[in-house]
Amino acid sequence: MPGWVVDALVDYVRFCIEGGAAPATDDFEKLTGKAPISYEQFVRDHAAQF
């Protein structure tokens, strides 16, 4: 396995161990007062800007 793949896997495991892959929360809605939208909706809403 190439070294860069090993590095990427180690980084990913570290990310998960440190809580980076934690379950979704309602923090966004609490902070902004707005419900979050999906990534798909974001892309549709802003496609003309890309």
Backbone bond lengths (Angstrom), bond angles and torsions (degrees), N, CA, C in turn:
res aa  C-N    CA-C-N  psi(-1)  N-CA   C-N-CA  omega(-1)  CA-C   N-CA-C  phi
1 M - - - 1.454 - - 1.526 107.25 -
2 P 1.328 118.11 131.46 1.466 120.46 179.52 1.528 111.72 -61.72
3 G 1.303 115.03 149.49 1.463 120.28 -178.63 1.516 113.76 -57.26
4 W 1.344 116.86 -37.00 1.467 119.01 -178.54 1.526 111.40 -66.27
5 V 1.334 117.12 -30.25 1.466 120.17 177.88 1.523 109.69 -70.98
6 V 1.310 116.23 -43.42 1.467 120.66 177.35 1.521 109.64 -59.98
7 D 1.318 117.34 -45.81 1.470 121.17 178.63 1.523 111.06 -58.93
8 A 1.330 116.83 -44.21 1.463 120.93 -179.67 1.527 110.81 -63.07
9 L 1.328 117.37 -42.47 1.459 120.69 179.07 1.522 111.80 -65.43
10 V 1.316 116.49 -42.04 1.470 120.31 177.59 1.525 109.76 -62.48
11 D 1.319 117.34 -43.78 1.473 120.61 178.24 1.526 110.88 -60.86
12 Y 1.335 116.60 -41.74 1.464 120.27 -179.69 1.530 111.20 -65.17
13 V 1.318 117.12 -44.32 1.460 120.27 179.21 1.531 110.03 -62.97
14 R 1.322 116.67 -42.26 1.465 120.40 177.62 1.529 110.43 -60.35
15 F 1.331 116.64 -44.35 1.463 122.67 178.11 1.531 110.42 -56.12
16 C 1.335 116.53 -45.60 1.462 120.74 -179.91 1.524 111.95 -66.85
17 I 1.320 117.16 -43.92 1.463 121.61 -179.64 1.531 110.74 -61.45
18 E 1.322 116.26 -36.50 1.469 120.44 -178.86 1.524 112.93 -81.40
19 G 1.338 117.58 6.10 1.460 121.12 175.67 1.516 114.71 92.93
20 G 1.313 117.80 7.16 1.458 120.39 -178.36 1.512 114.03 -66.07
21 A 1.295 117.55 -22.39 1.457 121.12 179.75 1.530 110.46 -106.32
22 A 1.325 115.85 29.46 1.461 120.99 -179.03 1.534 109.96 -64.64
23 P 1.315 117.37 156.36 1.461 120.48 178.85 1.530 111.86 -58.95
24 A 1.311 115.59 156.02 1.462 120.93 177.84 1.528 109.83 -63.58
25 T 1.314 115.81 149.28 1.458 121.38 178.11 1.525 109.08 -125.08
26 D 1.302 116.38 178.50 1.460 120.88 175.89 1.534 111.09 -99.82
27 D 1.325 117.16 20.55 1.461 121.31 -177.84 1.523 112.77 -59.38
28 F 1.329 117.81 -41.24 1.463 120.19 -179.29 1.522 110.47 -58.02
29 E 1.330 115.88 -48.14 1.458 119.59 -178.80 1.530 111.48 -65.39
30 K 1.323 117.02 -38.09 1.465 120.09 177.36 1.520 111.44 -63.13
31 L 1.332 116.55 -40.34 1.461 120.65 -177.06 1.523 113.38 -76.48
32 T 1.329 116.94 -37.60 1.465 119.88 -173.90 1.517 114.00 -103.15
33 G 1.336 117.17 -18.53 1.454 120.19 -175.55 1.521 112.39 77.47
34 K 1.333 116.92 6.91 1.468 121.64 -179.75 1.524 109.29 -122.78
35 A 1.321 114.85 145.08 1.457 119.09 176.00 1.529 109.46 -72.35
36 P 1.318 118.33 142.90 1.457 120.03 177.93 1.527 110.63 -70.12
37 I 1.321 115.69 157.70 1.459 121.06 175.07 1.523 108.35 -112.61
38 S 1.308 116.35 163.54 1.457 120.22 179.71 1.520 109.88 -74.97
39 Y 1.320 115.29 162.61 1.463 120.48 175.59 1.521 109.03 -62.20
40 E 1.330 115.95 -40.01 1.467 120.41 178.82 1.528 110.98 -58.32
41 Q 1.326 117.45 -43.94 1.469 121.12 178.58 1.523 110.76 -65.40
42 F 1.318 117.28 -41.07 1.464 121.15 178.01 1.524 110.65 -58.02
43 V 1.335 116.39 -44.98 1.464 120.56 -179.83 1.524 110.05 -63.43
44 R 1.324 117.04 -44.84 1.471 119.62 178.26 1.518 110.95 -59.64
45 D 1.315 116.83 -43.65 1.465 121.35 -177.35 1.519 112.64 -66.24
46 H 1.329 117.81 -29.65 1.463 121.46 -172.11 1.530 114.23 -118.26
47 A 1.318 116.88 9.77 1.477 120.60 -176.03 1.512 112.13 -56.67
48 A 1.298 119.10 -36.51 1.470 121.57 -177.93 1.521 112.68 -65.77
49 Q 1.306 117.07 -20.53 1.464 121.05 -178.39 1.521 112.72 -84.19
50 F 1.325 118.00 -8.18 1.463 121.12 -177.36 1.495 111.83 -99.67
